[in-house]
Amino acid sequence: MGRASRQDIKINEPLLKPLIANLIANVKARRVKGGFTQQSLAMDAGLAINTVSEIEQERIEDIRLSTVAALANAFGEKDPLKLLRKP
């Protein structure tokens, strides 16, 4: 079994849509609850502010697991998969 190429996995695939919806809701809610601005969250996570903005505006075309992990770390969450679960 070979590695999946980037083109093999699309965000708009039906199985991934609920996970992305959960991520969007969790990032928005945790950012506000934690008193972060989009800019401060991006800085704490080591991400571009555009990345945080695009996530919250539901304009993400793909997302790396490392981005999910960086966001979780910025929120003080040890399990990045919690960001993909229903809020």
PyMOL Python script that loads the backbone (N, CA, C, O; Angstrom):
from pymol import cmd

cmd.read_pdbstr("""\
ATOM      1  N   MET A   1       0.846  -1.174   0.000  1.00  0.00           N
ATOM      2  CA  MET A   1       0.000   0.000   0.000  1.00  0.00           C
ATOM      3  C   MET A   1       0.890   1.235   0.000  1.00  0.00           C
ATOM      4  O   MET A   1       1.732   1.382   0.886  1.00  0.00           O
ATOM      5  N   GLY A   2       0.724   2.118  -0.963  1.00  0.00           N
ATOM      6  CA  GLY A   2       1.554   3.311  -1.081  1.00  0.00           C
ATOM      7  C   GLY A   2       1.018   4.458  -0.251  1.00  0.00           C
ATOM      8  O   GLY A   2      -0.103   4.424   0.257  1.00  0.00           O
ATOM      9  N   ARG A   3       1.847   5.466  -0.131  1.00  0.00           N
ATOM     10  CA  ARG A   3       1.432   6.670   0.583  1.00  0.00           C
ATOM     11  C   ARG A   3       0.397   7.427  -0.234  1.00  0.00           C
ATOM     12  O   ARG A   3       0.457   7.444  -1.463  1.00  0.00           O
ATOM     13  N   ALA A   4      -0.532   8.039   0.437  1.00  0.00           N
ATOM     14  CA  ALA A   4      -1.525   8.865  -0.248  1.00  0.00           C
ATOM     15  C   ALA A   4      -0.866  10.170  -0.667  1.00  0.00           C
ATOM     16  O   ALA A   4      -0.184  10.815   0.128  1.00  0.00           O
ATOM     17  N   SER A   5      -1.069  10.542  -1.883  1.00  0.00           N
ATOM     18  CA  SER A   5      -0.548  11.831  -2.323  1.00  0.00           C
ATOM     19  C   SER A   5      -1.498  12.917  -1.851  1.00  0.00           C
ATOM     20  O   SER A   5      -2.634  12.641  -1.467  1.00  0.00           O
ATOM     21  N   ARG A   6      -1.033  14.120  -1.882  1.00  0.00           N
ATOM     22  CA  ARG A   6      -1.839  15.246  -1.449  1.00  0.00           C
ATOM     23  C   ARG A   6      -3.136  15.344  -2.236  1.00  0.00           C
ATOM     24  O   ARG A   6      -4.149  15.806  -1.710  1.00  0.00           O
ATOM     25  N   GLN A   7      -3.115  14.918  -3.477  1.00  0.00           N
ATOM     26  CA  GLN A   7      -4.299  14.993  -4.323  1.00  0.00           C
ATOM     27  C   GLN A   7      -5.297  13.884  -4.009  1.00  0.00           C
ATOM     28  O   GLN A   7      -6.452  13.967  -4.425  1.00  0.00           O
ATOM     29  N   ASP A   8      -4.885  12.863  -3.295  1.00  0.00           N
ATOM     30  CA  ASP A   8      -5.773  11.748  -2.981  1.00  0.00           C
ATOM     31  C   ASP A   8      -6.776  12.078  -1.883  1.00  0.00           C
ATOM     32  O   ASP A   8      -7.834  11.453  -1.809  1.00  0.00           O
ATOM     33  N   ILE A   9      -6.466  13.035  -1.040  1.00  0.00           N
ATOM     34  CA  ILE A   9      -7.314  13.358   0.098  1.00  0.00           C
ATOM     35  C   ILE A   9      -7.797  14.794  -0.043  1.00  0.00           C
ATOM     36  O   ILE A   9      -6.999  15.732  -0.028  1.00  0.00           O
ATOM     37  N   LYS A  10      -9.083  14.955  -0.177  1.00  0.00           N
ATOM     38  CA  LYS A  10      -9.676  16.277  -0.360  1.00  0.00           C
ATOM     39  C   LYS A  10     -10.554  16.617   0.840  1.00  0.00           C
ATOM     40  O   LYS A  10     -11.245  15.755   1.383  1.00  0.00           O
ATOM     41  N   ILE A  11     -10.516  17.882   1.244  1.00  0.00           N
ATOM     42  CA  ILE A  11     -11.327  18.348   2.362  1.00  0.00           C
ATOM     43  C   ILE A  11     -12.814  18.187   2.048  1.00  0.00           C
ATOM     44  O   ILE A  11     -13.614  17.946   2.952  1.00  0.00           O
ATOM     45  N   ASN A  12     -13.185  18.317   0.780  1.00  0.00           N
ATOM     46  CA  ASN A  12     -14.604  18.273   0.447  1.00  0.00           C
ATOM     47  C   ASN A  12     -15.157  16.854   0.358  1.00  0.00           C
ATOM     48  O   ASN A  12     -16.319  16.664  -0.002  1.00  0.00           O
ATOM     49  N   GLU A  13     -14.341  15.866   0.679  1.00  0.00           N
ATOM     50  CA  GLU A  13     -14.848  14.500   0.720  1.00  0.00           C
ATOM     51  C   GLU A  13     -15.853  14.399   1.872  1.00  0.00           C
ATOM     52  O   GLU A  13     -15.613  14.928   2.957  1.00  0.00           O
ATOM     53  N   PRO A  14     -16.978  13.717   1.633  1.00  0.00           N
ATOM     54  CA  PRO A  14     -18.038  13.659   2.649  1.00  0.00           C
ATOM     55  C   PRO A  14     -17.581  13.190   4.031  1.00  0.00           C
ATOM     56  O   PRO A  14     -18.093  13.678   5.038  1.00  0.00           O
ATOM     57  N   LEU A  15     -16.643  12.268   4.101  1.00  0.00           N
ATOM     58  CA  LEU A  15     -16.196  11.772   5.401  1.00  0.00           C
ATOM     59  C   LEU A  15     -15.401  12.805   6.192  1.00  0.00           C
ATOM     60  O   LEU A  15     -15.347  12.740   7.420  1.00  0.00           O
ATOM     61  N   LEU A  16     -14.790  13.747   5.503  1.00  0.00           N
ATOM     62  CA  LEU A  16     -13.972  14.743   6.187  1.00  0.00           C
ATOM     63  C   LEU A  16     -14.748  16.000   6.568  1.00  0.00           C
ATOM     64  O   LEU A  16     -14.336  16.728   7.471  1.00  0.00           O
ATOM     65  N   LYS A  17     -15.845  16.259   5.904  1.00  0.00           N
ATOM     66  CA  LYS A  17     -16.602  17.488   6.173  1.00  0.00           C
ATOM     67  C   LYS A  17     -16.986  17.665   7.641  1.00  0.00           C
ATOM     68  O   LYS A  17     -16.818  18.762   8.173  1.00  0.00           O
ATOM     69  N   PRO A  18     -17.496  16.629   8.321  1.00  0.00           N
ATOM     70  CA  PRO A  18     -17.839  16.817   9.736  1.00  0.00           C
ATOM     71  C   PRO A  18     -16.617  17.142  10.606  1.00  0.00           C
ATOM     72  O   PRO A  18     -16.718  17.929  11.547  1.00  0.00           O
ATOM     73  N   LEU A  19     -15.482  16.547  10.295  1.00  0.00           N
ATOM     74  CA  LEU A  19     -14.268  16.832  11.072  1.00  0.00           C
ATOM     75  C   LEU A  19     -13.836  18.275  10.896  1.00  0.00           C
ATOM     76  O   LEU A  19     -13.434  18.932  11.856  1.00  0.00           O
ATOM     77  N   ILE A  20     -13.920  18.767   9.669  1.00  0.00           N
ATOM     78  CA  ILE A  20     -13.539  20.151   9.395  1.00  0.00           C
ATOM     79  C   ILE A  20     -14.526  21.101  10.062  1.00  0.00           C
ATOM     80  O   ILE A  20     -14.122  22.123  10.617  1.00  0.00           O
ATOM     81  N   ALA A  21     -15.813  20.776  10.013  1.00  0.00           N
ATOM     82  CA  ALA A  21     -16.818  21.606  10.689  1.00  0.00           C
ATOM     83  C   ALA A  21     -16.539  21.665  12.188  1.00  0.00           C
ATOM     84  O   ALA A  21     -16.663  22.726  12.801  1.00  0.00           O
ATOM     85  N   ASN A  22     -16.163  20.531  12.781  1.00  0.00           N
ATOM     86  CA  ASN A  22     -15.817  20.498  14.209  1.00  0.00           C
ATOM     87  C   ASN A  22     -14.591  21.356  14.483  1.00  0.00           C
ATOM     88  O   ASN A  22     -14.560  22.103  15.462  1.00  0.00           O
ATOM     89  N   LEU A  23     -13.581  21.254  13.626  1.00  0.00           N
ATOM     90  CA  LEU A  23     -12.368  22.050  13.799  1.00  0.00           C
ATOM     91  C   LEU A  23     -12.696  23.538  13.776  1.00  0.00           C
ATOM     92  O   LEU A  23     -12.237  24.292  14.635  1.00  0.00           O
ATOM     93  N   ILE A  24     -13.481  23.956  12.805  1.00  0.00           N
ATOM     94  CA  ILE A  24     -13.857  25.374  12.686  1.00  0.00           C
ATOM     95  C   ILE A  24     -14.563  25.844  13.949  1.00  0.00           C
ATOM     96  O   ILE A  24     -14.217  26.887  14.504  1.00  0.00           O
ATOM     97  N   ALA A  25     -15.556  25.076  14.406  1.00  0.00           N
ATOM     98  CA  ALA A  25     -16.305  25.459  15.606  1.00  0.00           C
ATOM     99  C   ALA A  25     -15.413  25.502  16.840  1.00  0.00           C
ATOM    100  O   ALA A  25     -15.520  26.419  17.654  1.00  0.00           O
ATOM    101  N   ASN A  26     -14.540  24.519  16.978  1.00  0.00           N
ATOM    102  CA  ASN A  26     -13.647  24.475  18.140  1.00  0.00           C
ATOM    103  C   ASN A  26     -12.636  25.605  18.140  1.00  0.00           C
ATOM    104  O   ASN A  26     -12.371  26.196  19.187  1.00  0.00           O
ATOM    105  N   VAL A  27     -12.072  25.913  16.993  1.00  0.00           N
ATOM    106  CA  VAL A  27     -11.089  27.000  16.937  1.00  0.00           C
ATOM    107  C   VAL A  27     -11.753  28.328  17.295  1.00  0.00           C
ATOM    108  O   VAL A  27     -11.211  29.099  18.087  1.00  0.00           O
ATOM    109  N   LYS A  28     -12.914  28.596  16.718  1.00  0.00           N
ATOM    110  CA  LYS A  28     -13.630  29.840  17.032  1.00  0.00           C
ATOM    111  C   LYS A  28     -13.943  29.932  18.523  1.00  0.00           C
ATOM    112  O   LYS A  28     -13.645  30.934  19.174  1.00  0.00           O
ATOM    113  N   ALA A  29     -14.546  28.870  19.050  1.00  0.00           N
ATOM    114  CA  ALA A  29     -14.979  28.890  20.454  1.00  0.00           C
ATOM    115  C   ALA A  29     -13.800  28.994  21.408  1.00  0.00           C
ATOM    116  O   ALA A  29     -13.833  29.794  22.344  1.00  0.00           O
ATOM    117  N   ARG A  30     -12.771  28.209  21.191  1.00  0.00           N
ATOM    118  CA  ARG A  30     -11.614  28.228  22.095  1.00  0.00           C
ATOM    119  C   ARG A  30     -10.838  29.538  22.003  1.00  0.00           C
ATOM    120  O   ARG A  30     -10.296  30.015  23.000  1.00  0.00           O
ATOM    121  N   ARG A  31     -10.786  30.116  20.807  1.00  0.00           N
ATOM    122  CA  ARG A  31     -10.086  31.395  20.665  1.00  0.00           C
ATOM    123  C   ARG A  31     -10.790  32.470  21.480  1.00  0.00           C
ATOM    124  O   ARG A  31     -10.149  33.213  22.222  1.00  0.00           O
ATOM    125  N   VAL A  32     -12.100  32.551  21.342  1.00  0.00           N
ATOM    126  CA  VAL A  32     -12.862  33.563  22.073  1.00  0.00           C
ATOM    127  C   VAL A  32     -12.802  33.294  23.580  1.00  0.00           C
ATOM    128  O   VAL A  32     -12.550  34.209  24.364  1.00  0.00           O
ATOM    129  N   LYS A  33     -13.034  32.044  23.982  1.00  0.00           N
ATOM    130  CA  LYS A  33     -13.006  31.697  25.406  1.00  0.00           C
ATOM    131  C   LYS A  33     -11.632  31.965  26.024  1.00  0.00           C
ATOM    132  O   LYS A  33     -11.533  32.372  27.182  1.00  0.00           O
ATOM    133  N   GLY A  34     -10.581  31.733  25.247  1.00  0.00           N
ATOM    134  CA  GLY A  34      -9.227  31.937  25.751  1.00  0.00           C
ATOM    135  C   GLY A  34      -8.738  33.372  25.679  1.00  0.00           C
ATOM    136  O   GLY A  34      -7.629  33.677  26.118  1.00  0.00           O
ATOM    137  N   GLY A  35      -9.567  34.259  25.122  1.00  0.00           N
ATOM    138  CA  GLY A  35      -9.194  35.670  25.046  1.00  0.00           C
ATOM    139  C   GLY A  35      -8.155  35.976  23.970  1.00  0.00           C
ATOM    140  O   GLY A  35      -7.462  36.992  24.035  1.00  0.00           O
ATOM    141  N   PHE A  36      -8.055  35.093  22.985  1.00  0.00           N
ATOM    142  CA  PHE A  36      -7.112  35.307  21.887  1.00  0.00           C
ATOM    143  C   PHE A  36      -7.739  36.173  20.802  1.00  0.00           C
ATOM    144  O   PHE A  36      -8.941  36.098  20.549  1.00  0.00           O
ATOM    145  N   THR A  37      -6.920  36.987  20.173  1.00  0.00           N
ATOM    146  CA  THR A  37      -7.298  37.562  18.886  1.00  0.00           C
ATOM    147  C   THR A  37      -6.825  36.564  17.839  1.00  0.00           C
ATOM    148  O   THR A  37      -6.072  35.644  18.156  1.00  0.00           O
ATOM    149  N   GLN A  38      -7.255  36.736  16.610  1.00  0.00           N
ATOM    150  CA  GLN A  38      -6.746  35.860  15.566  1.00  0.00           C
ATOM    151  C   GLN A  38      -5.229  35.998  15.463  1.00  0.00           C
ATOM    152  O   GLN A  38      -4.517  35.013  15.265  1.00  0.00           O
ATOM    153  N   GLN A  39      -4.752  37.218  15.599  1.00  0.00           N
ATOM    154  CA  GLN A  39      -3.313  37.456  15.491  1.00  0.00           C
ATOM    155  C   GLN A  39      -2.546  36.805  16.639  1.00  0.00           C
ATOM    156  O   GLN A  39      -1.508  36.181  16.416  1.00  0.00           O
ATOM    157  N   SER A  40      -3.044  36.944  17.852  1.00  0.00           N
ATOM    158  CA  SER A  40      -2.323  36.356  18.989  1.00  0.00           C
ATOM    159  C   SER A  40      -2.353  34.827  18.930  1.00  0.00           C
ATOM    160  O   SER A  40      -1.373  34.177  19.293  1.00  0.00           O
ATOM    161  N   LEU A  41      -3.463  34.253  18.478  1.00  0.00           N
ATOM    162  CA  LEU A  41      -3.526  32.801  18.326  1.00  0.00           C
ATOM    163  C   LEU A  41      -2.539  32.341  17.263  1.00  0.00           C
ATOM    164  O   LEU A  41      -1.818  31.362  17.458  1.00  0.00           O
ATOM    165  N   ALA A  42      -2.509  33.045  16.147  1.00  0.00           N
ATOM    166  CA  ALA A  42      -1.570  32.692  15.082  1.00  0.00           C
ATOM    167  C   ALA A  42      -0.135  32.751  15.583  1.00  0.00           C
ATOM    168  O   ALA A  42       0.660  31.855  15.300  1.00  0.00           O
ATOM    169  N   MET A  43       0.196  33.793  16.321  1.00  0.00           N
ATOM    170  CA  MET A  43       1.558  33.935  16.842  1.00  0.00           C
ATOM    171  C   MET A  43       1.882  32.804  17.809  1.00  0.00           C
ATOM    172  O   MET A  43       2.956  32.209  17.723  1.00  0.00           O
ATOM    173  N   ASP A  44       0.968  32.497  18.730  1.00  0.00           N
ATOM    174  CA  ASP A  44       1.205  31.431  19.710  1.00  0.00           C
ATOM    175  C   ASP A  44       1.337  30.064  19.044  1.00  0.00           C
ATOM    176  O   ASP A  44       2.077  29.200  19.514  1.00  0.00           O
ATOM    177  N   ALA A  45       0.611  29.881  17.946  1.00  0.00           N
ATOM    178  CA  ALA A  45       0.643  28.597  17.238  1.00  0.00           C
ATOM    179  C   ALA A  45       1.750  28.530  16.196  1.00  0.00           C
ATOM    180  O   ALA A  45       2.018  27.465  15.639  1.00  0.00           O
ATOM    181  N   GLY A  46       2.395  29.668  15.930  1.00  0.00           N
ATOM    182  CA  GLY A  46       3.439  29.693  14.909  1.00  0.00           C
ATOM    183  C   GLY A  46       2.870  29.583  13.499  1.00  0.00           C
ATOM    184  O   GLY A  46       3.496  29.021  12.600  1.00  0.00           O
ATOM    185  N   LEU A  47       1.670  30.134  13.325  1.00  0.00           N
ATOM    186  CA  LEU A  47       0.991  30.087  12.034  1.00  0.00           C
ATOM    187  C   LEU A  47       0.815  31.492  11.475  1.00  0.00           C
ATOM    188  O   LEU A  47       0.944  32.481  12.197  1.00  0.00           O
ATOM    189  N   ALA A  48       0.525  31.568  10.204  1.00  0.00           N
ATOM    190  CA  ALA A  48       0.191  32.850   9.593  1.00  0.00           C
ATOM    191  C   ALA A  48      -1.213  33.240  10.042  1.00  0.00           C
ATOM    192  O   ALA A  48      -2.078  32.381  10.211  1.00  0.00           O
ATOM    193  N   ILE A  49      -1.435  34.531  10.232  1.00  0.00           N
ATOM    194  CA  ILE A  49      -2.766  34.994  10.632  1.00  0.00           C
ATOM    195  C   ILE A  49      -3.804  34.605   9.585  1.00  0.00           C
ATOM    196  O   ILE A  49      -4.959  34.349   9.922  1.00  0.00           O
ATOM    197  N   ASN A  50      -3.398  34.560   8.320  1.00  0.00           N
ATOM    198  CA  ASN A  50      -4.328  34.153   7.255  1.00  0.00           C
ATOM    199  C   ASN A  50      -4.837  32.739   7.475  1.00  0.00           C
ATOM    200  O   ASN A  50      -5.981  32.434   7.140  1.00  0.00           O
ATOM    201  N   THR A  51      -4.007  31.878   8.032  1.00  0.00           N
ATOM    202  CA  THR A  51      -4.421  30.498   8.293  1.00  0.00           C
ATOM    203  C   THR A  51      -5.554  30.468   9.303  1.00  0.00           C
ATOM    204  O   THR A  51      -6.562  29.796   9.085  1.00  0.00           O
ATOM    205  N   VAL A  52      -5.398  31.186  10.400  1.00  0.00           N
ATOM    206  CA  VAL A  52      -6.444  31.235  11.431  1.00  0.00           C
ATOM    207  C   VAL A  52      -7.702  31.882  10.861  1.00  0.00           C
ATOM    208  O   VAL A  52      -8.808  31.387  11.076  1.00  0.00           O
ATOM    209  N   SER A  53      -7.540  32.970  10.146  1.00  0.00           N
ATOM    210  CA  SER A  53      -8.673  33.665   9.545  1.00  0.00           C
ATOM    211  C   SER A  53      -9.430  32.768   8.566  1.00  0.00           C
ATOM    212  O   SER A  53     -10.660  32.726   8.586  1.00  0.00           O
ATOM    213  N   GLU A  54      -8.707  32.062   7.721  1.00  0.00           N
ATOM    214  CA  GLU A  54      -9.348  31.187   6.737  1.00  0.00           C
ATOM    215  C   GLU A  54     -10.077  30.024   7.402  1.00  0.00           C
ATOM    216  O   GLU A  54     -11.134  29.601   6.935  1.00  0.00           O
ATOM    217  N   ILE A  55      -9.517  29.513   8.482  1.00  0.00           N
ATOM    218  CA  ILE A  55     -10.204  28.447   9.219  1.00  0.00           C
ATOM    219  C   ILE A  55     -11.526  28.978   9.761  1.00  0.00           C
ATOM    220  O   ILE A  55     -12.573  28.362   9.562  1.00  0.00           O
ATOM    221  N   GLU A  56     -11.483  30.110  10.441  1.00  0.00           N
ATOM    222  CA  GLU A  56     -12.688  30.654  11.067  1.00  0.00           C
ATOM    223  C   GLU A  56     -13.728  31.106  10.039  1.00  0.00           C
ATOM    224  O   GLU A  56     -14.926  31.087  10.321  1.00  0.00           O
ATOM    225  N   GLN A  57     -13.285  31.503   8.870  1.00  0.00           N
ATOM    226  CA  GLN A  57     -14.215  31.939   7.822  1.00  0.00           C
ATOM    227  C   GLN A  57     -14.640  30.782   6.914  1.00  0.00           C
ATOM    228  O   GLN A  57     -15.287  30.984   5.887  1.00  0.00           O
ATOM    229  N   GLU A  58     -14.264  29.570   7.316  1.00  0.00           N
ATOM    230  CA  GLU A  58     -14.644  28.358   6.587  1.00  0.00           C
ATOM    231  C   GLU A  58     -14.151  28.376   5.150  1.00  0.00           C
ATOM    232  O   GLU A  58     -14.833  27.895   4.244  1.00  0.00           O
ATOM    233  N   ARG A  59     -12.955  28.937   4.945  1.00  0.00           N
ATOM    234  CA  ARG A  59     -12.390  29.014   3.603  1.00  0.00           C
ATOM    235  C   ARG A  59     -11.149  28.148   3.460  1.00  0.00           C
ATOM    236  O   ARG A  59     -10.300  28.422   2.613  1.00  0.00           O
ATOM    237  N   ILE A  60     -11.033  27.125   4.261  1.00  0.00           N
ATOM    238  CA  ILE A  60      -9.859  26.268   4.162  1.00  0.00           C
ATOM    239  C   ILE A  60     -10.051  25.245   3.061  1.00  0.00           C
ATOM    240  O   ILE A  60     -11.105  24.620   2.945  1.00  0.00           O
ATOM    241  N   GLU A  61      -9.029  25.089   2.266  1.00  0.00           N
ATOM    242  CA  GLU A  61      -9.077  24.118   1.183  1.00  0.00           C
ATOM    243  C   GLU A  61      -8.393  22.821   1.591  1.00  0.00           C
ATOM    244  O   GLU A  61      -8.781  21.744   1.138  1.00  0.00           O
ATOM    245  N   ASP A  62      -7.407  22.917   2.418  1.00  0.00           N
ATOM    246  CA  ASP A  62      -6.800  21.739   3.016  1.00  0.00           C
ATOM    247  C   ASP A  62      -6.137  22.170   4.307  1.00  0.00           C
ATOM    248  O   ASP A  62      -5.827  23.344   4.508  1.00  0.00           O
ATOM    249  N   ILE A  63      -5.929  21.207   5.170  1.00  0.00           N
ATOM    250  CA  ILE A  63      -5.294  21.526   6.446  1.00  0.00           C
ATOM    251  C   ILE A  63      -4.359  20.387   6.811  1.00  0.00           C
ATOM    252  O   ILE A  63      -4.689  19.212   6.651  1.00  0.00           O
ATOM    253  N   ARG A  64      -3.221  20.749   7.289  1.00  0.00           N
ATOM    254  CA  ARG A  64      -2.225  19.760   7.697  1.00  0.00           C
ATOM    255  C   ARG A  64      -2.439  19.369   9.143  1.00  0.00           C
ATOM    256  O   ARG A  64      -2.903  20.162   9.962  1.00  0.00           O
ATOM    257  N   LEU A  65      -2.095  18.144   9.436  1.00  0.00           N
ATOM    258  CA  LEU A  65      -2.178  17.705  10.830  1.00  0.00           C
ATOM    259  C   LEU A  65      -1.259  18.530  11.716  1.00  0.00           C
ATOM    260  O   LEU A  65      -1.553  18.745  12.892  1.00  0.00           O
ATOM    261  N   SER A  66      -0.151  18.989  11.159  1.00  0.00           N
ATOM    262  CA  SER A  66       0.756  19.824  11.948  1.00  0.00           C
ATOM    263  C   SER A  66       0.094  21.151  12.327  1.00  0.00           C
ATOM    264  O   SER A  66       0.402  21.717  13.376  1.00  0.00           O
ATOM    265  N   THR A  67      -0.801  21.647  11.489  1.00  0.00           N
ATOM    266  CA  THR A  67      -1.540  22.869  11.811  1.00  0.00           C
ATOM    267  C   THR A  67      -2.519  22.608  12.943  1.00  0.00           C
ATOM    268  O   THR A  67      -2.645  23.424  13.855  1.00  0.00           O
ATOM    269  N   VAL A  68      -3.207  21.487  12.892  1.00  0.00           N
ATOM    270  CA  VAL A  68      -4.132  21.114  13.969  1.00  0.00           C
ATOM    271  C   VAL A  68      -3.356  20.966  15.278  1.00  0.00           C
ATOM    272  O   VAL A  68      -3.807  21.426  16.327  1.00  0.00           O
ATOM    273  N   ALA A  69      -2.194  20.325  15.212  1.00  0.00           N
ATOM    274  CA  ALA A  69      -1.361  20.141  16.405  1.00  0.00           C
ATOM    275  C   ALA A  69      -0.870  21.476  16.950  1.00  0.00           C
ATOM    276  O   ALA A  69      -0.833  21.672  18.165  1.00  0.00           O
ATOM    277  N   ALA A  70      -0.494  22.395  16.068  1.00  0.00           N
ATOM    278  CA  ALA A  70      -0.014  23.715  16.501  1.00  0.00           C
ATOM    279  C   ALA A  70      -1.132  24.498  17.181  1.00  0.00           C
ATOM    280  O   ALA A  70      -0.899  25.163  18.191  1.00  0.00           O
ATOM    281  N   LEU A  71      -2.331  24.424  16.638  1.00  0.00           N
ATOM    282  CA  LEU A  71      -3.473  25.101  17.265  1.00  0.00           C
ATOM    283  C   LEU A  71      -3.773  24.494  18.629  1.00  0.00           C
ATOM    284  O   LEU A  71      -3.995  25.217  19.600  1.00  0.00           O
ATOM    285  N   ALA A  72      -3.779  23.174  18.702  1.00  0.00           N
ATOM    286  CA  ALA A  72      -4.028  22.505  19.983  1.00  0.00           C
ATOM    287  C   ALA A  72      -2.996  22.933  21.020  1.00  0.00           C
ATOM    288  O   ALA A  72      -3.341  23.220  22.166  1.00  0.00           O
ATOM    289  N   ASN A  73      -1.750  22.976  20.622  1.00  0.00           N
ATOM    290  CA  ASN A  73      -0.684  23.389  21.526  1.00  0.00           C
ATOM    291  C   ASN A  73      -0.905  24.822  22.019  1.00  0.00           C
ATOM    292  O   ASN A  73      -0.710  25.106  23.201  1.00  0.00           O
ATOM    293  N   ALA A  74      -1.305  25.711  21.131  1.00  0.00           N
ATOM    294  CA  ALA A  74      -1.550  27.106  21.520  1.00  0.00           C
ATOM    295  C   ALA A  74      -2.701  27.202  22.528  1.00  0.00           C
ATOM    296  O   ALA A  74      -2.707  28.084  23.387  1.00  0.00           O
ATOM    297  N   PHE A  75      -3.669  26.293  22.417  1.00  0.00           N
ATOM    298  CA  PHE A  75      -4.786  26.268  23.358  1.00  0.00           C
ATOM    299  C   PHE A  75      -4.449  25.505  24.632  1.00  0.00           C
ATOM    300  O   PHE A  75      -5.278  25.435  25.540  1.00  0.00           O
ATOM    301  N   GLY A  76      -3.249  24.930  24.720  1.00  0.00           N
ATOM    302  CA  GLY A  76      -2.869  24.148  25.896  1.00  0.00           C
ATOM    303  C   GLY A  76      -3.509  22.772  25.905  1.00  0.00           C
ATOM    304  O   GLY A  76      -3.621  22.139  26.954  1.00  0.00           O
ATOM    305  N   GLU A  77      -3.925  22.314  24.741  1.00  0.00           N
ATOM    306  CA  GLU A  77      -4.579  21.010  24.602  1.00  0.00           C
ATOM    307  C   GLU A  77      -3.533  19.964  24.239  1.00  0.00           C
ATOM    308  O   GLU A  77      -2.816  20.114  23.250  1.00  0.00           O
ATOM    309  N   LYS A  78      -3.447  18.913  25.032  1.00  0.00           N
ATOM    310  CA  LYS A  78      -2.445  17.870  24.778  1.00  0.00           C
ATOM    311  C   LYS A  78      -2.848  16.925  23.656  1.00  0.00           C
ATOM    312  O   LYS A  78      -1.986  16.324  23.014  1.00  0.00           O
ATOM    313  N   ASP A  79      -4.140  16.786  23.414  1.00  0.00           N
ATOM    314  CA  ASP A  79      -4.634  15.878  22.383  1.00  0.00           C
ATOM    315  C   ASP A  79      -5.198  16.684  21.215  1.00  0.00           C
ATOM    316  O   ASP A  79      -6.323  17.177  21.300  1.00  0.00           O
ATOM    317  N   PRO A  80      -4.438  16.829  20.126  1.00  0.00           N
ATOM    318  CA  PRO A  80      -4.908  17.623  18.987  1.00  0.00           C
ATOM    319  C   PRO A  80      -6.205  17.096  18.376  1.00  0.00           C
ATOM    320  O   PRO A  80      -6.958  17.851  17.761  1.00  0.00           O
ATOM    321  N   LEU A  81      -6.462  15.798  18.547  1.00  0.00           N
ATOM    322  CA  LEU A  81      -7.683  15.235  17.968  1.00  0.00           C
ATOM    323  C   LEU A  81      -8.953  15.787  18.604  1.00  0.00           C
ATOM    324  O   LEU A  81     -10.031  15.697  18.017  1.00  0.00           O
ATOM    325  N   LYS A  82      -8.833  16.357  19.799  1.00  0.00           N
ATOM    326  CA  LYS A  82     -10.008  16.959  20.434  1.00  0.00           C
ATOM    327  C   LYS A  82     -10.551  18.126  19.611  1.00  0.00           C
ATOM    328  O   LYS A  82     -11.738  18.441  19.690  1.00  0.00           O
ATOM    329  N   LEU A  83      -9.694  18.763  18.827  1.00  0.00           N
ATOM    330  CA  LEU A  83     -10.169  19.864  17.980  1.00  0.00           C
ATOM    331  C   LEU A  83     -11.018  19.351  16.824  1.00  0.00           C
ATOM    332  O   LEU A  83     -11.731  20.128  16.191  1.00  0.00           O
ATOM    333  N   LEU A  84     -10.952  18.071  16.544  1.00  0.00           N
ATOM    334  CA  LEU A  84     -11.719  17.487  15.446  1.00  0.00           C
ATOM    335  C   LEU A  84     -13.021  16.842  15.932  1.00  0.00           C
ATOM    336  O   LEU A  84     -13.822  16.359  15.133  1.00  0.00           O
ATOM    337  N   ARG A  85     -13.218  16.843  17.250  1.00  0.00           N
ATOM    338  CA  ARG A  85     -14.426  16.250  17.828  1.00  0.00           C
ATOM    339  C   ARG A  85     -15.506  17.323  17.985  1.00  0.00           C
ATOM    340  O   ARG A  85     -15.212  18.518  17.992  1.00  0.00           O
ATOM    341  N   LYS A  86     -16.737  16.886  18.109  1.00  0.00           N
ATOM    342  CA  LYS A  86     -17.849  17.841  18.303  1.00  0.00           C
ATOM    343  C   LYS A  86     -17.581  18.688  19.531  1.00  0.00           C
ATOM    344  O   LYS A  86     -17.188  18.171  20.576  1.00  0.00           O
ATOM    345  N   PRO A  87     -17.796  20.003  19.404  1.00  0.00           N
ATOM    346  CA  PRO A  87     -17.570  20.886  20.561  1.00  0.00           C
ATOM    347  C   PRO A  87     -18.566  20.632  21.679  1.00  0.00           C
ATOM    348  O   PRO A  87     -18.509  21.291  22.717  1.00  0.00           O
TER     349      PRO A  87
END
""", "prot")
cmd.dss("prot")
cmd.show_as("cartoon", "prot")
cmd.util.cbc("prot")
cmd.orient("prot")
